[in-house]
Amino acid sequence: MDKLMEKDKELIRGSWESLGKNKVPHGMIMFSRLFELEPALLGLFHHNTNCGSTQDCLASPEFLDHVTKVMLVVDAAVNHLDDLLSLEDFLLNLGRKHQAVGVDTQSFAVVGESLLYMLQCALGPSYTAPLRQAWLNMYGVVVAAMSRGWAKNGERKAD
């Protein structure tokens, strides 16, 4: 896995310090944006929630649990910035799980856009171009590992 520059790590940690204390509300902003950008992803949640609309989905306990899990992944990445390699197996498995439920790798980019949107909303004027780039760099490392897991799961299904 790629390493991040020290400045990137400082920017990410500094911005996450307050956001990480309120993960679920920030996650809800992120997922609201995700469903605006890619409404078809809402359909992936019909199998385990009663999602008739975006608002129904966002209000369901099952979905709130998913939001919490996603935000804990972000938290884990932030907390392991000095050793993202330690998350490799976890992220590979996460990629496999996403492939198995029908998420394609192009959706990872939309999730990244939604993460950046949430950061921009939450941080306001503190959301700068260097901060945006730092988060993009970290997200790129995470997505690369998840994409490898996604691809490996697809290969296994083809066998």
Short mmCIF file of the C-alpha atoms (twelve columns), coordinates in Angstrom:
data_MODEL
# 
_entry.id   MODEL 
# 
loop_
_atom_site.group_PDB 
_atom_site.id 
_atom_site.type_symbol 
_atom_site.label_atom_id 
_atom_site.label_alt_id 
_atom_site.label_comp_id 
_atom_site.label_asym_id 
_atom_site.label_seq_id 
_atom_site.Cartn_x 
_atom_site.Cartn_y 
_atom_site.Cartn_z 
_atom_site.pdbx_PDB_model_num 
ATOM 1   C CA . MET A 1   0.000   0.000   0.000   1 
ATOM 2   C CA . ASP A 2   1.147   3.509   -0.731  1 
ATOM 3   C CA . LYS A 3   2.365   5.751   2.024   1 
ATOM 4   C CA . LEU A 4   1.035   9.198   2.690   1 
ATOM 5   C CA . MET A 5   3.124   12.314  3.089   1 
ATOM 6   C CA . GLU A 6   3.487   13.599  6.657   1 
ATOM 7   C CA . LYS A 7   1.647   16.800  5.748   1 
ATOM 8   C CA . ASP A 8   -1.297  14.738  4.445   1 
ATOM 9   C CA . LYS A 9   -1.432  12.830  7.715   1 
ATOM 10  C CA . GLU A 10  -1.390  16.035  9.756   1 
ATOM 11  C CA . LEU A 11  -4.189  17.566  7.697   1 
ATOM 12  C CA . ILE A 12  -6.335  14.433  7.860   1 
ATOM 13  C CA . ARG A 13  -5.853  13.954  11.595  1 
ATOM 14  C CA . GLY A 14  -6.552  17.595  12.331  1 
ATOM 15  C CA . SER A 15  -9.757  17.632  10.329  1 
ATOM 16  C CA . TRP A 16  -10.989 14.296  11.682  1 
ATOM 17  C CA . GLU A 17  -10.383 15.254  15.310  1 
ATOM 18  C CA . SER A 18  -13.786 16.904  15.700  1 
ATOM 19  C CA . LEU A 19  -15.636 14.999  12.970  1 
ATOM 20  C CA . GLY A 20  -14.732 11.609  14.365  1 
ATOM 21  C CA . LYS A 21  -16.590 12.411  17.566  1 
ATOM 22  C CA . ASN A 22  -19.905 12.642  15.684  1 
ATOM 23  C CA . LYS A 23  -19.559 9.909   13.100  1 
ATOM 24  C CA . VAL A 24  -23.200 9.053   12.426  1 
ATOM 25  C CA . PRO A 25  -24.494 12.577  11.649  1 
ATOM 26  C CA . HIS A 26  -21.556 13.105  9.298   1 
ATOM 27  C CA . GLY A 27  -22.122 9.687   7.779   1 
ATOM 28  C CA . MET A 28  -25.743 10.595  7.134   1 
ATOM 29  C CA . ILE A 29  -24.641 13.675  5.204   1 
ATOM 30  C CA . MET A 30  -22.248 11.509  3.211   1 
ATOM 31  C CA . PHE A 31  -24.875 8.886   2.371   1 
ATOM 32  C CA . SER A 32  -27.549 11.479  1.547   1 
ATOM 33  C CA . ARG A 33  -25.116 12.913  -0.980  1 
ATOM 34  C CA . LEU A 34  -24.206 9.450   -2.251  1 
ATOM 35  C CA . PHE A 35  -27.853 8.669   -2.996  1 
ATOM 36  C CA . GLU A 36  -28.266 12.043  -4.719  1 
ATOM 37  C CA . LEU A 37  -25.296 11.300  -6.954  1 
ATOM 38  C CA . GLU A 38  -26.063 7.630   -7.560  1 
ATOM 39  C CA . PRO A 39  -29.692 6.801   -6.680  1 
ATOM 40  C CA . ALA A 40  -29.306 3.222   -7.950  1 
ATOM 41  C CA . LEU A 41  -27.145 2.440   -4.903  1 
ATOM 42  C CA . LEU A 42  -30.218 2.805   -2.717  1 
ATOM 43  C CA . GLY A 43  -31.455 -0.456  -4.250  1 
ATOM 44  C CA . LEU A 44  -28.579 -2.341  -2.649  1 
ATOM 45  C CA . PHE A 45  -30.170 -1.741  0.741   1 
ATOM 46  C CA . HIS A 46  -33.619 -3.129  -0.070  1 
ATOM 47  C CA . HIS A 47  -32.627 -6.664  0.881   1 
ATOM 48  C CA . ASN A 48  -32.132 -5.858  4.561   1 
ATOM 49  C CA . THR A 49  -34.131 -2.690  5.178   1 
ATOM 50  C CA . ASN A 50  -37.510 -1.268  4.282   1 
ATOM 51  C CA . CYS A 51  -36.191 1.396   1.949   1 
ATOM 52  C CA . GLY A 52  -39.047 2.723   -0.124  1 
ATOM 53  C CA . SER A 53  -37.403 6.124   -0.372  1 
ATOM 54  C CA . THR A 54  -34.096 7.706   0.533   1 
ATOM 55  C CA . GLN A 55  -35.604 9.117   3.729   1 
ATOM 56  C CA . ASP A 56  -37.072 5.716   4.720   1 
ATOM 57  C CA . CYS A 57  -33.704 4.129   4.148   1 
ATOM 58  C CA . LEU A 58  -31.757 6.744   6.054   1 
ATOM 59  C CA . ALA A 59  -34.127 6.427   9.018   1 
ATOM 60  C CA . SER A 60  -33.991 2.643   9.335   1 
ATOM 61  C CA . PRO A 61  -31.987 1.103   12.200  1 
ATOM 62  C CA . GLU A 62  -30.284 -1.311  9.777   1 
ATOM 63  C CA . PHE A 63  -29.092 1.528   7.622   1 
ATOM 64  C CA . LEU A 64  -27.892 3.530   10.621  1 
ATOM 65  C CA . ASP A 65  -25.854 0.471   11.563  1 
ATOM 66  C CA . HIS A 66  -24.324 0.459   8.072   1 
ATOM 67  C CA . VAL A 67  -23.521 4.179   8.287   1 
ATOM 68  C CA . THR A 68  -21.825 3.564   11.621  1 
ATOM 69  C CA . LYS A 69  -19.730 0.758   10.133  1 
ATOM 70  C CA . VAL A 70  -18.670 2.886   7.170   1 
ATOM 71  C CA . MET A 71  -17.650 5.734   9.426   1 
ATOM 72  C CA . LEU A 72  -15.694 3.302   11.613  1 
ATOM 73  C CA . VAL A 73  -13.755 2.275   8.492   1 
ATOM 74  C CA . VAL A 74  -12.912 5.943   7.883   1 
ATOM 75  C CA . ASP A 75  -11.939 6.227   11.540  1 
ATOM 76  C CA . ALA A 76  -9.722  3.136   11.284  1 
ATOM 77  C CA . ALA A 77  -7.972  4.552   8.228   1 
ATOM 78  C CA . VAL A 78  -7.346  7.849   10.004  1 
ATOM 79  C CA . ASN A 79  -6.076  6.046   13.094  1 
ATOM 80  C CA . HIS A 80  -3.709  3.904   11.004  1 
ATOM 81  C CA . LEU A 81  -2.270  6.601   8.745   1 
ATOM 82  C CA . ASP A 82  1.252   5.657   9.789   1 
ATOM 83  C CA . ASP A 83  0.654   2.013   8.891   1 
ATOM 84  C CA . LEU A 84  -2.171  1.658   6.389   1 
ATOM 85  C CA . LEU A 85  -0.663  -1.705  5.412   1 
ATOM 86  C CA . SER A 86  -1.989  -3.063  8.716   1 
ATOM 87  C CA . LEU A 87  -5.498  -2.608  7.255   1 
ATOM 88  C CA . GLU A 88  -4.747  -4.461  4.016   1 
ATOM 89  C CA . ASP A 89  -6.511  -7.739  4.889   1 
ATOM 90  C CA . PHE A 90  -9.502  -5.914  6.337   1 
ATOM 91  C CA . LEU A 91  -9.822  -3.722  3.232   1 
ATOM 92  C CA . LEU A 92  -9.396  -6.665  0.856   1 
ATOM 93  C CA . ASN A 93  -12.228 -8.430  2.662   1 
ATOM 94  C CA . LEU A 94  -14.336 -5.282  2.548   1 
ATOM 95  C CA . GLY A 95  -13.824 -5.134  -1.216  1 
ATOM 96  C CA . ARG A 96  -14.889 -8.787  -1.521  1 
ATOM 97  C CA . LYS A 97  -18.056 -8.089  0.467   1 
ATOM 98  C CA . HIS A 98  -18.922 -5.124  -1.738  1 
ATOM 99  C CA . GLN A 99  -18.423 -7.184  -4.881  1 
ATOM 100 C CA . ALA A 100 -20.614 -9.931  -3.464  1 
ATOM 101 C CA . VAL A 101 -23.569 -7.582  -2.857  1 
ATOM 102 C CA . GLY A 102 -23.351 -5.992  -6.307  1 
ATOM 103 C CA . VAL A 103 -21.382 -2.791  -5.759  1 
ATOM 104 C CA . ASP A 104 -19.165 -2.067  -8.747  1 
ATOM 105 C CA . THR A 105 -15.815 -0.377  -8.408  1 
ATOM 106 C CA . GLN A 106 -17.019 2.749   -10.234 1 
ATOM 107 C CA . SER A 107 -19.269 3.409   -7.234  1 
ATOM 108 C CA . PHE A 108 -16.174 3.730   -5.041  1 
ATOM 109 C CA . ALA A 109 -15.455 7.034   -6.812  1 
ATOM 110 C CA . VAL A 110 -18.946 8.326   -6.010  1 
ATOM 111 C CA . VAL A 111 -18.465 7.343   -2.368  1 
ATOM 112 C CA . GLY A 112 -15.229 9.350   -2.448  1 
ATOM 113 C CA . GLU A 113 -17.062 12.373  -3.848  1 
ATOM 114 C CA . SER A 114 -19.659 11.999  -1.103  1 
ATOM 115 C CA . LEU A 115 -16.967 11.789  1.558   1 
ATOM 116 C CA . LEU A 116 -15.395 14.993  0.255   1 
ATOM 117 C CA . TYR A 117 -18.818 16.659  0.184   1 
ATOM 118 C CA . MET A 118 -19.399 15.715  3.823   1 
ATOM 119 C CA . LEU A 119 -15.981 17.080  4.776   1 
ATOM 120 C CA . GLN A 120 -16.685 20.330  2.937   1 
ATOM 121 C CA . CYS A 121 -20.074 20.725  4.664   1 
ATOM 122 C CA . ALA A 122 -18.694 19.916  8.096   1 
ATOM 123 C CA . LEU A 123 -15.461 21.893  7.913   1 
ATOM 124 C CA . GLY A 124 -16.646 24.976  6.043   1 
ATOM 125 C CA . PRO A 125 -13.772 27.442  5.519   1 
ATOM 126 C CA . SER A 126 -11.312 24.949  7.037   1 
ATOM 127 C CA . TYR A 127 -11.870 22.730  3.990   1 
ATOM 128 C CA . THR A 128 -8.955  23.773  1.802   1 
ATOM 129 C CA . ALA A 129 -7.495  22.438  -1.434  1 
ATOM 130 C CA . PRO A 130 -4.530  20.806  0.396   1 
ATOM 131 C CA . LEU A 131 -6.922  19.174  2.875   1 
ATOM 132 C CA . ARG A 132 -9.088  17.908  0.027   1 
ATOM 133 C CA . GLN A 133 -6.034  16.442  -1.672  1 
ATOM 134 C CA . ALA A 134 -4.849  14.787  1.548   1 
ATOM 135 C CA . TRP A 135 -8.203  13.051  1.973   1 
ATOM 136 C CA . LEU A 136 -8.195  12.053  -1.695  1 
ATOM 137 C CA . ASN A 137 -4.748  10.534  -1.233  1 
ATOM 138 C CA . MET A 138 -5.868  8.505   1.779   1 
ATOM 139 C CA . TYR A 139 -9.112  7.469   0.121   1 
ATOM 140 C CA . GLY A 140 -7.146  6.372   -2.935  1 
ATOM 141 C CA . VAL A 141 -5.055  4.016   -0.808  1 
ATOM 142 C CA . VAL A 142 -8.171  2.574   0.828   1 
ATOM 143 C CA . VAL A 143 -9.994  2.145   -2.488  1 
ATOM 144 C CA . ALA A 144 -6.982  0.517   -4.137  1 
ATOM 145 C CA . ALA A 145 -6.972  -2.199  -1.476  1 
ATOM 146 C CA . MET A 146 -10.750 -2.628  -1.616  1 
ATOM 147 C CA . SER A 147 -10.586 -2.849  -5.419  1 
ATOM 148 C CA . ARG A 148 -7.997  -5.622  -5.197  1 
ATOM 149 C CA . GLY A 149 -10.325 -7.554  -2.888  1 
ATOM 150 C CA . TRP A 150 -13.255 -6.833  -5.171  1 
ATOM 151 C CA . ALA A 151 -11.346 -8.190  -8.164  1 
ATOM 152 C CA . LYS A 152 -10.174 -11.297 -6.303  1 
ATOM 153 C CA . ASN A 153 -13.747 -12.098 -5.300  1 
ATOM 154 C CA . GLY A 154 -14.860 -11.707 -8.918  1 
ATOM 155 C CA . GLU A 155 -12.102 -14.070 -10.051 1 
ATOM 156 C CA . ARG A 156 -13.226 -16.695 -7.535  1 
ATOM 157 C CA . LYS A 157 -16.814 -16.484 -8.799  1 
ATOM 158 C CA . ALA A 158 -15.617 -16.955 -12.382 1 
ATOM 159 C CA . ASP A 159 -13.772 -20.173 -11.511 1 
# 
